Amino acid sequence: MDKPLPLQLEEIFFPVQQVHANPEHDPTGDRTGTKILNTFNVQQIEGQSGVWGAELVIECDRETSVNPPYFFKLQAFAMVRADNSLDNAGAQALATTITFSALVGAARERLMDLTSRAPWGRFMMGVMQLQTQPISAGAGGAKN
């Protein structure tokens, strides 16, 4: 029998959910021109041993997008708990991988749901790749 991962997802929620239909969108024009900005951070929650929080913010890049159907901003937050078999570095690495995948999928589904009855039809965000940067003192995340 497979051993469960030493880290469990405990919570995902959306503190910010904003979607506005673009009144200037041309439904017969380019439908692939929406550019997405995102930031992603993972940090250990103070005072809670083994608990890590992750935040993903995605939004339409109004400056570089071409004919976007919607302007949006979603902030998604996840909490995970590591068991005591992991040291801090291992827990942070696993928390980063798991929460990024979970939050991107949840944000994609939420954005499709929010736009499903909107004037330009549902919007599906494409795939995103986690690109980590070296972690400096006090920082715990990545920016794409």
N, C-alpha and C positions, 0 to 999 in steps of 0.2 A: 504494500500500500504506500502511496506517495505521502511524503511528509509535507505538512502545510508550510507555506512560507513563514518566516519568522517576523513578518510584518503584516498587519491586518488593516484594511480600510475601514474606518469607523463612521465617517461622515462626509457628505458632499452637499454644499448648498451654494446659492447664488445671491450674494448681498446686493449686486447691481444687475439689472436686466433692462436695457433700453434698446428699443428698435423704432426707427422712424422711416417710413416709406419716403423715397426720394421722388418728389413730384416732377423732376426733370428727367427721370429714367426713360429711356426709349426701349420698349419691350422688343422691338425688332432689331435693335443694335447689338453691340458686343455684350455678351452675357458672362464673359469670363474676366472682366476687367477689375473686379473688386480685389484690392490689395488689403491684407490684414496685418495689423500691428499686434504684437503680443509681448507680454512680459510674464515671467514665471519666477517665483521665489519659493524656496523651501527653508524652513527654520525650525529648530527645536523649540517646543513650547516651554517657556520658563515655569519651573515649579511642578512639572509633570514628567516624571521620568519615562523616557522611551516614547514620548508623544511628539509627533512632528506635524507641522501645519504647512500647507502649500497653497499658494495663490496664483491663479492664472487670470490675466486680463487680456481679452481680445477686443479689438475694435477695428472698424473700417477706417482705412487710411484715406481720408478725404482728399489729401493733396495729390496722391499718386494713382488713385483709383480712376478707372474709365467707365462711365455709365453704370455706377453701382445702383442696384435696385433699392438698397436699404443702407441707412447709416445706423450703426449699432455699437454698443459697448456692453460686454458681459464681464462680470467679475465672478469667478468661481473659486471656492475654497474647499479644501479637503483636509481631513485629519486622519492620520495613521498612527498605529501603536506598534512599536517593535518589542519583541520579547527580549529577555536578558541574554540571549545567545549572540547578539550583535554588539560590537563596540559602536561608538558614536559615528565614526567614519563609515562603517558598513551600513549602519542604520540610515544615515543621510543619503548614501548612494542608492540604496534600495528604495527609500522614500521618494527620492527624486524621480527615478524611473517609473515607479508604480503610479505616483500621483500625477505626473505629467500625462501619461497615457489615459488614466481615468478622467482627468479634468478636460482634456481635449475632446474625448468621446462624449462626455456629459455636455460640454459647451456646444458641440456640433448638434447633438440631439435637441438641446434647448433652443438653439437658434432656428432650427427647422420647425420646431413647434410654434415658436413665436411668430414666424412668418407664414405659417401654413394657411392662414385665412387673410393674409395681407394682400394688397392690390397686385403685386407682381409675382405672386406665388411663393412657394417655400424656397428658402435660400439654404443651400448646403455648403458649409465651409469645407475646403479641401483638407488634405493631410498636412500635418505639421511635424517637423522634426525638432527634437530637443537638441540644442546646441549649447553646451555648457561653456562657461568661461572660468578661468582660474578663480577660486574662491579666496577673497581677501579677508582680513580680520573683520568680523562683524557682518560680512555679507554671506548670503547663503542661496544664491540663485543664479538664474540664467536669463538672458534677454535675447530674444530673436527679433 
